[in-house]
Amino acid sequence: MATTKKITKVTGGDDAPQRKTFVPTAEAKGKASQLRLYAVILWILAIVAEVAAMFILFKKDPEIDLTTGNRIMLIAILLVDLVLLIIGSALWKKANRYDPASEKNSLMFMLQSQLGVVVAVIAFLPVVILAFIKKEYLVGAIAAAFMIGGGAASADYNPPSVEKYTQQADYVKQLMGADHVYWTKSGTKYHLYEDCQYLKSDRTTEIFEGGTVADAYAHNSKIKPEASSLCSACEKRAAKEKGWTDEQLQQAKDKILNTIKGE
């Protein structure tokens, strides 16, 4: 039965340039740059909030408690700091899905992928230290909790990379002949066939098609940049159409993985 869902075409797929390793399109790089700019602005504002909190603490006499009003103001400023940090980190992580770093330089890859965690430390650790110096233990404890929570929220636990995108795009090409996939806004998998049984469910009314694996990651943050994000039903169907056994399918996966690692 043909699908009655809305089909939204995404630039990419068969029209995407064929390269040995993943290279983001000019459009993707432009979106990534814009998102990173917004993230940096929000992080700067978070540090401004931190400076405001430190200014209040600097003026405090270590032997005299802050007034209730000042303490509430401090906590409110720290909360604003936390919100700005988390929103900025979310934008930064989304930018990385459009334009990921390469794992070949492990330091730069870690820095780009986990920059939000670094900013979390910068935005709160000085306040924590100063608060304890000034004997404002409640404020210090709250600032420490915000630093840990903000860092945890800012971390990317499965960061995208050039190598992951290349590996999975090449695998799709082996199965289908082109890096051309389908996905939905709420799904956690990308698909090889428009009529896949999982795309025909009632959970969504719109299917995105024509984009690459990288497009799927960029447009749906629920799809994790890992090989298991390919719909298993589509994978088995493609292998069957090619006449592959399970062993041949696994060999194809292993070949792609070893090729990318060896570049």
N, C-alpha and C positions, 0 to 999 in steps of 0.2 A: 504493500500500500504506500503510495507516495506521501511524503510529508507535507503537511499544511502549515508548517511553521514558517516564520519570516526568515529569509536567507539574507544575510548581510555580507557582501563581498569585502574582503580586506586586501589591500595592495600587497603583493608578495607572491608566494607560491611559484607557479611556472614563470612569472615575470621577474622573479628575483634573480640577481646575478649569480652565476654558478662559480663559487670560489672554493679553494682547497680548505680554507678555514673560515669560520664565521666572521663577517665584517658587517657592522650595522649600516643600514641605509642612511642617506643624508637626513631623511625625515626622522628616523629613530634617534640619530645623534642630536638633532635639533630639539626633540622632545626631552631627551635626557639632559641636555644642557640647561633647558628651561627649568626642569624640575630641580636640578642641582642648585641653580641660582636661588630658587624659592627656599630650598632647604637651608642654604648658607645664610640667607637673610633671617630666617626664623631662628637659626642657631645664634646668630649675632644678637638678636633681640633677647634670647635666653641668657646670654652672657651679660647683657645690659641689666637684666633683672637680677642676676647674681651680684653684679657690682652694686646695685641699689641695696640689696640685702646686706652686703658687706659694709656699706657706708653706715647703715643703722647700727651694726654690730661694733664698728670701730669707735663710734661715739659713746658706747656703753661703758660705764665704770664696772670693772670686774667684780667689785664688792657690792654693787647695787643691782637688784633685779630690774629687768625691763618692766615698763608698765604693761598692763593687759592689752591695751590698744596697740602698743608697739610690737608686742609679741604676735598678736593676730595679724598685723600688717606684714611682719616678717614671713609668717607662714603663708599668707596669701601671695606674697611676691615669689616665694619658693614654688608654690603651686603653679603660678603663671610660667615660671622657669621650666617646670616639668612638662607642662602642656606644649609649650613652644618646642622643647627638645623632641618630644615624641612625634609631633606632626612633622617637624623637619626631618627626622629619621625615616618616617614613613615615605616621604617624598624622595629621599635619597635612595632608599631601597627600590622604589619603583623605577627611578632613573637607571639603576644598575640592571634592571630587567631589559631595558631598551639598549643599553650600551654596557655590557659586562666587562670586567677585567679579565686578564689572562692569568692562569695559574702558573705560568712559567716563571714569573717573578713572584715568589711566595709572599715577600714582604709587602709589595705594592698591592697584591691581590687581597691580603688580609686588611690592609689599611683602607682600601676602597670599599671593601665589603662590610667592614665593621667600624667605619668612621663615626657612626652615631654613638657607639659605646665610648669612644675616645672623647667625644664632645660631652657625653654625660659626666665623665670624670672631671673634665675642665669646668663644667657648669655648676658642679656641686661640691667637689672636694675642698676648695678653698673656704667655702662657707662652713663646712663641717669642722675644719681645723680651727678657724677663727671663733666659731661658736663655742667650742670646748675651751679655747684659751680664755674667752670672756665669761666662762662658767654659765653659758646658756645651754645647758645639757638637753633640754627638750627640743630646742630649735636645731641643735646639732644632730640629735637622733632622727628628727624628721628629715633633715637635709640628707643624712646618710641613707635613710630608707628611700627617699626620692632618687638618689644617685643609683642605688642598686636596682630599684624598680624601673627607672628610666633607661638604665643600661640594658636590662633584660628585654625591655620593649624595643629598644633600638637595635639589638643584635639581629643579624640575619643568620638563622640556623641552617639554612640550605642555600647559600649564595649562588647565583648564576655565574657562569664563566664562559669565556670564548670556547674552551675545550668541550664543555658540556653541550653547548649549542651545536657545535660542529659535529660531535659524535652522534647526537640524536637526529640531526638533519640528514647526515649521511646514511643513517640506518633507515630512515623513512624513504630516502631515495632508492636504497637497495630493494625495499619492499614494493614501492609504488612507481619508481622511475622519476619522481620529482618531489621536492620538499613542499608538499601541498597538503594541508591538514584542516580539520574542522574542530570547533569547540563551542562551548556555551559560556555565558557569563558566570554561571554558578557551579559548573562542573569542575571536577578535579582531574580530568583526563583530556587529552586531545585525541582526535579520531582520524582515521584514514578514509572513512566512507560516510557520505552524507546520510545514507539510509541505515546506519548502525542502529541496532535495537536500543542502545542507551541514549542516543540522540532523539529517539522518537517518544521518549517518556513525556509525561505531562508536567515535569518539573520546570521546563522552560518553554518559551514561545519563540525563541530566536536562536538561530544557528549562524555562527560566523564561519565563512569558508573562503578559500583562496589564499590564505596567509601561510606563512612558514611556521615551523616549530617555534622560532624566536618570537613571532607575532603572537602566538598563543600564550606564551609566557608573559609577554609585555601587556596583553590586554586582560589577562585573568590571573590575579595574584594567588588564586587557590591552586593553580596548576604548578606543582613544584618542579624545578629544573633537574629532573632525574629521569633515568630510563623507564622506570615503572610508571611514569605519567602517561605513557602511550596506552591507549585502551587495549586490553588483552584480547578482547573479542575481535577487534579490527586486525590486530597483529596476527592472530591465528588464521583469520580469513585470508589475509594477504599471503601468508605462507602457504596455505592450501592452494590458492590460485596459482602460485608459482611451482607447486608440486614439491615443496620442501617438507622433509620430515622434521620432527622436533629437534633432532640432532643437528640437522643442517641449519635450522633457525638459530640455535645456540651458537653454532660456529660463525654465522654471519655477525651476531652480536659481538662475539669475542674478537673477530677480525677488525671490526670498526674500533673497538675500545683500544686494542693494541696499536692500531695505526695512529690514532690520535695521541696516545701516550708517547709514541716513538718519534713524533715530529719535532 
